[in-house]
Amino acid sequence: DQTGIHTEQAMKIDGLPPANQVLADIMLSYWPAQRWQPLLPAGWKLDDQPLRRTLLDNKGKTITRIDYLPQGSGRQPVSITQMAFHY
């Protein structure tokens, strides 16, 4: 809505990542890369290739990897690998 995106986690289960982190990763897979770059911490990079998007920290370490399949003239995210939260 006009005030932003909000999350609510009904159940907290040990070992599962926070709901807001999962939502952020899903948003990272869909939003255009140029919208994300200004929001990233200093030195972080979003490498956007046709079938893979990789979020790198300021040391070049992969934090998130998103794989896509071609779909018409675009692409569809099919896999998110989150290195920091191990999912």
MDTraj code that builds the backbone (N, CA, C; nanometers):
import mdtraj as md
import numpy as np

residues = "ASP GLN THR GLY ILE HIS THR GLU GLN ALA MET LYS ILE ASP GLY LEU PRO PRO ALA ASN GLN VAL LEU ALA ASP ILE MET LEU SER TYR TRP PRO ALA GLN ARG TRP GLN PRO LEU LEU PRO ALA GLY TRP LYS LEU ASP ASP GLN PRO LEU ARG ARG THR LEU LEU ASP ASN LYS GLY LYS THR ILE THR ARG ILE ASP TYR LEU PRO GLN GLY SER GLY ARG GLN PRO VAL SER ILE THR GLN MET ALA PHE HIS TYR".split()
xyz = np.array([
    [0.0835, -0.1187, 0.0000],
    [0.0000, 0.0000, 0.0000],
    [0.0879, 0.1250, 0.0000],
    [0.0295, 0.2381, 0.0225],
    [0.1038, 0.3646, 0.0164],
    [0.2087, 0.3783, 0.1254],
    [0.1958, 0.3033, 0.2336],
    [0.2924, 0.3159, 0.3430],
    [0.4070, 0.2171, 0.3315],
    [0.4048, 0.1289, 0.2313],
    [0.5144, 0.0355, 0.2107],
    [0.4690, -0.1089, 0.2174],
    [0.5665, -0.1965, 0.2288],
    [0.5407, -0.3393, 0.2378],
    [0.5656, -0.3827, 0.3814],
    [0.4738, -0.4600, 0.4340],
    [0.4829, -0.5027, 0.5727],
    [0.4751, -0.6548, 0.5791],
    [0.5450, -0.7137, 0.6743],
    [0.5395, -0.8592, 0.6922],
    [0.4892, -0.8916, 0.8317],
    [0.4334, -1.0094, 0.8418],
    [0.3906, -1.0608, 0.9703],
    [0.4188, -1.2100, 0.9689],
    [0.4831, -1.2582, 1.0709],
    [0.5168, -1.3997, 1.0794],
    [0.4311, -1.4614, 1.1888],
    [0.3362, -1.5468, 1.1479],
    [0.2423, -1.6065, 1.2421],
    [0.3120, -1.7039, 1.3365],
    [0.4041, -1.7835, 1.2821],
    [0.4745, -1.8813, 1.3644],
    [0.6240, -1.8592, 1.3510],
    [0.6928, -1.8602, 1.4608],
    [0.8387, -1.8527, 1.4577],
    [0.8918, -1.9917, 1.4867],
    [0.9641, -2.0447, 1.3903],
    [1.0181, -2.1800, 1.4036],
    [1.1696, -2.1702, 1.3983],
    [1.2359, -2.2295, 1.4970],
    [1.3819, -2.2282, 1.5005],
    [1.4378, -2.2830, 1.3697],
    [1.5375, -2.2138, 1.3174],
    [1.6034, -2.2587, 1.1961],
    [1.5477, -2.1971, 1.0692],
    [1.4282, -2.1405, 1.0751],
    [1.3733, -2.0748, 0.9566],
    [1.4162, -1.9287, 0.9546],
    [1.4418, -1.8746, 0.8357],
    [1.4800, -1.7333, 0.8279],
    [1.3605, -1.6439, 0.8595],
    [1.3870, -1.5197, 0.8974],
    [1.2778, -1.4262, 0.9236],
    [1.1950, -1.4040, 0.7964],
    [1.0651, -1.3881, 0.8130],
    [0.9747, -1.3691, 0.6991],
    [1.0156, -1.2482, 0.6149],
    [1.0608, -1.1412, 0.6795],
    [1.0991, -1.0219, 0.6027],
    [1.2207, -1.0478, 0.5148],
    [1.3087, -1.1390, 0.5540],
    [1.4243, -1.1733, 0.4709],
    [1.3810, -1.2506, 0.3469],
    [1.2913, -1.3450, 0.3653],
    [1.2402, -1.4227, 0.2518],
    [1.1681, -1.3300, 0.1549],
    [1.0852, -1.2406, 0.2062],
    [1.0149, -1.1448, 0.1210],
    [1.1140, -1.0566, 0.0455],
    [1.2181, -1.0099, 0.1129],
    [1.3196, -0.9266, 0.0460],
    [1.3871, -1.0032, -0.0671],
    [1.4156, -1.1311, -0.0464],
    [1.4784, -1.2103, -0.1521],
    [1.3843, -1.2309, -0.2709],
    [1.2568, -1.2500, -0.2433],
    [1.1597, -1.2624, -0.3519],
    [1.1513, -1.1310, -0.4285],
    [1.1471, -1.0206, -0.3565],
    [1.1442, -0.8897, -0.4227],
    [1.2714, -0.8686, -0.5039],
    [1.3852, -0.9121, -0.4518],
    [1.5123, -0.9000, -0.5231],
    [1.5075, -0.9758, -0.6559],
    [1.4321, -1.0842, -0.6602],
    [1.4247, -1.1633, -0.7835],
    [1.3386, -1.0977, -0.8901],
    [1.2457, -1.0104, -0.8516],
    [1.1535, -0.9497, -0.9472],
    [1.1834, -0.8046, -0.9820],
    [1.2208, -0.7249, -0.8844],
    [1.2412, -0.5821, -0.9114],
    [1.3605, -0.5611, -1.0032],
    [1.3556, -0.4593, -1.0879],
    [1.4695, -0.4299, -1.1760],
    [1.5967, -0.3998, -1.0956],
    [1.7092, -0.4457, -1.1478],
    [1.8383, -0.4276, -1.0795],
    [1.8677, -0.2806, -1.0523],
    [1.8346, -0.1931, -1.1453],
    [1.8650, -0.0504, -1.1262],
    [1.7862, 0.0103, -1.0106],
    [1.6749, -0.0501, -0.9700],
    [1.6007, -0.0026, -0.8533],
    [1.6682, -0.0449, -0.7232],
    [1.7415, -0.1566, -0.7272],
    [1.8053, -0.2086, -0.6070],
    [1.9388, -0.1421, -0.5758],
    [2.0166, -0.1127, -0.6779],
    [2.1542, -0.0670, -0.6547],
    [2.1633, 0.0503, -0.5562],
    [2.0775, 0.1527, -0.5671],
    [2.0890, 0.2633, -0.4703],
    [2.0505, 0.2243, -0.3276],
    [1.9831, 0.1121, -0.3093],
    [1.9396, 0.0689, -0.1773],
    [2.0412, -0.0204, -0.1067],
    [2.1396, -0.0675, -0.1801],
    [2.2373, -0.1613, -0.1247],
    [2.3395, -0.0903, -0.0360],
    [2.3965, -0.1630, 0.0604],
    [2.5035, -0.1042, 0.1423],
    [2.6227, -0.0635, 0.0551],
    [2.7015, 0.0286, 0.1038],
    [2.8188, 0.0764, 0.0296],
    [2.9084, -0.0401, -0.0093],
    [2.9474, -0.0425, -0.1366],
    [3.0384, -0.1447, -0.1860],
    [2.9712, -0.2725, -0.2335],
    [2.8430, -0.2904, -0.2063],
    [2.7719, -0.4089, -0.2514],
    [2.7347, -0.3925, -0.3980],
    [2.7190, -0.5048, -0.4670],
    [2.6921, -0.5014, -0.6107],
    [2.5857, -0.6045, -0.6452],
    [2.5007, -0.5691, -0.7397],
    [2.4026, -0.6622, -0.7930],
    [2.4409, -0.6896, -0.9376],
    [2.4932, -0.8089, -0.9622],
    [2.5351, -0.8497, -1.0963],
    [2.4156, -0.9172, -1.1627],
    [2.3626, -0.8539, -1.2666],
    [2.2406, -0.9011, -1.3308],
    [2.2721, -0.9520, -1.4707],
    [2.2693, -1.0828, -1.4876],
    [2.2913, -1.1477, -1.6163],
    [2.1563, -1.1985, -1.6682],
    [2.1488, -1.2400, -1.7946],
    [2.0187, -1.2834, -1.8480],
    [1.9499, -1.3942, -1.7678],
    [2.0232, -1.4931, -1.7199],
    [1.9595, -1.6047, -1.6492],
    [2.0076, -1.6221, -1.5050],
    [2.0822, -1.5236, -1.4541],
    [2.1277, -1.5295, -1.3145],
    [2.1494, -1.3879, -1.2611],
    [2.1053, -1.3678, -1.1385],
    [2.1296, -1.2420, -1.0673],
    [2.2035, -1.2790, -0.9400],
    [2.3127, -1.2063, -0.9118],
    [2.3941, -1.2369, -0.7951],
    [2.4151, -1.1102, -0.7126],
    [2.3847, -1.1201, -0.5846],
    [2.4094, -1.0108, -0.4910],
    [2.5427, -1.0395, -0.4236],
    [2.6362, -0.9448, -0.4365],
    [2.7711, -0.9593, -0.3813],
    [2.7939, -0.8546, -0.2735],
    [2.8585, -0.8955, -0.1647],
    [2.8891, -0.7987, -0.0602],
    [3.0119, -0.7157, -0.0990],
    [3.0561, -0.6294, -0.0093],
    [3.1672, -0.5373, -0.0397],
    [3.3018, -0.6082, -0.0535],
    [3.3068, -0.7386, -0.0232],
    [3.4301, -0.8155, -0.0421],
    [3.4197, -0.9083, -0.1635],
    [3.3080, -0.8994, -0.2367],
    [3.2879, -0.9822, -0.3552],
    [3.2313, -1.1198, -0.3254],
    [3.1897, -1.1431, -0.2013],
    [3.1333, -1.2727, -0.1621],
    [2.9855, -1.2769, -0.2003],
    [2.9432, -1.3904, -0.2586],
    [2.8035, -1.4060, -0.2970],
    [2.7155, -1.4181, -0.1733],
    [2.6120, -1.3360, -0.1672],
    [2.5148, -1.3387, -0.0586],
    [2.3870, -1.4087, -0.1056],
    [2.3409, -1.3724, -0.2235],
    [2.2192, -1.4309, -0.2800],
    [2.2414, -1.4579, -0.4276],
    [2.1936, -1.5750, -0.4729],
    [2.1985, -1.6073, -0.6154],
    [2.0574, -1.6447, -0.6590],
    [2.0132, -1.5833, -0.7678],
    [1.8806, -1.6095, -0.8215],
    [1.8971, -1.6609, -0.9635],
    [1.8384, -1.7767, -0.9906],
    [1.8435, -1.8346, -1.1245],
    [1.7078, -1.8181, -1.1913],
    [1.7110, -1.7929, -1.3217],
    [1.5908, -1.7658, -1.4000],
    [1.5809, -1.8625, -1.5166],
    [1.4584, -1.8796, -1.5668],
    [1.4328, -1.9470, -1.6935],
    [1.3762, -1.8443, -1.7891],
    [1.4135, -1.8526, -1.9176],
    [1.3551, -1.7600, -2.0138],
    [1.2036, -1.7807, -2.0209],
    [1.1308, -1.6713, -2.0338],
    [0.9857, -1.6794, -2.0464],
    [0.9400, -1.5701, -2.1417],
    [0.9053, -1.6078, -2.2624],
    [0.8671, -1.5096, -2.3631],
    [0.9819, -1.4135, -2.3861],
    [0.9539, -1.2851, -2.3751],
    [1.0590, -1.1848, -2.3933],
    [1.1275, -1.1498, -2.2610],
    [1.0877, -1.2162, -2.1537],
    [1.1455, -1.1878, -2.0224],
    [1.2057, -1.3116, -1.9591],
    [1.1957, -1.3180, -1.8282],
    [1.2491, -1.4311, -1.7534],
    [1.1656, -1.4524, -1.6278],
    [1.1698, -1.5737, -1.5769],
    [1.0952, -1.6102, -1.4572],
    [1.1915, -1.6656, -1.3535],
    [1.1924, -1.6094, -1.2299],
    [1.2802, -1.6662, -1.1272],
    [1.2339, -1.8071, -1.0906],
    [1.3299, -1.8988, -1.0803],
    [1.2969, -2.0377, -1.0462],
    [1.3703, -2.0862, -0.9218],
    [1.4747, -2.0150, -0.8803],
    [1.5528, -2.0613, -0.7658],
    [1.6208, -1.9428, -0.6984],
    [1.6097, -1.9378, -0.5669],
    [1.6824, -1.8394, -0.4866],
    [1.7711, -1.9171, -0.3902],
    [1.9011, -1.8901, -0.3966],
    [1.9949, -1.9509, -0.3032],
    [2.0477, -1.8399, -0.2142],
    [2.0182, -1.8484, -0.0852],
    [2.0544, -1.7441, 0.0109],
    [2.1690, -1.7984, 0.0955],
    [2.2892, -1.7457, 0.0723],
    [2.4082, -1.7959, 0.1413],
    [2.4140, -1.7546, 0.2893],
    [2.3685, -1.6340, 0.3215],
    [2.3782, -1.5848, 0.4590],
    [2.2865, -1.6616, 0.5538],
    [2.1651, -1.6948, 0.5076],
    [2.0695, -1.7653, 0.5910],
    [2.0583, -1.9131, 0.5571],
    [2.1369, -1.9568, 0.4605],
    [2.1458, -2.0984, 0.4224],
    [2.0129, -2.1602, 0.3805],
    [1.9472, -2.0930, 0.2882],
    [1.8285, -2.1549, 0.2268],
    [1.8300, -2.1306, 0.0787],
])
top = md.Topology()
chain = top.add_chain()
for i, resn in enumerate(residues, 1):
    res = top.add_residue(resn, chain, resSeq=i)
    for name in ("N", "CA", "C"):
        top.add_atom(name, md.element.get_by_symbol(name[0]), res)
traj = md.Trajectory(xyz[None], top)
